[in-house]
C-alpha cells in the first residue's frame, strides 16, 4: 500500500497539473494556465506496474483499475476496483489507505506521508515558477500519436525518478512513472473531466466498522 500511495502521489500531481496541456507547442504555458484555472477533476483509470525482472525471468505487469477524483488544494481520491478493492484518500490533513480484503486502514499525517512528493508540491504550488523550483520540466518528442512532457524531481532523495505525461489533443492520456528502484507504473486515463462539481463528502473517509486502524 505504501508503494501504491507513492505512485498515486506522483500520478495525481500530473493529473492535476497537466491535463490542460494540449497540442500547443508551449506546454508550459498550458500548465501555468491549468494551475490558475483548474480546481477539480475526475476520470477512470487503468494501471500496470512492472518491477525490474530478476535474472533469467521475464518481467510481468500487475494490472489494476478504478476511478479517481481531485480537488485543489491537497485533496484527491483513488478507488481501485480491480483486481482488489483499495482506496487512497487525501483529505487535506490525513492520508488514508484502505485495503478491503484485509479490512485494514492505515492513517498518516498527509504532510508527513507525502512530504515533498509531486502531489504535496502541486497542492501548494500557486504558479509555474513554484513548480519549476522543485521539478525540471521538459517537452519530449511526440510518440504513438501523443504529445509528451517529462517532470523530474530536483530532489533526488525521493522515490520517484521521473514522470512522463502523454496527451491526445487536449486530453490527458497516459502517465509513465519510473521510480528509483527501476519499477515502472503506467496509468491510462479515460473520460477525464475538469472543473466538475463534486459532492461535499467526496474526500471524507470514515473507517468501516470493525476495520483495524493503524496510525503511522
Order of alpha helices (4+ residues) and beta strands (2+ residues): alpha-alpha-beta-beta-beta-beta-beta-beta-alpha-alpha-alpha-beta-beta-beta-beta-beta-beta
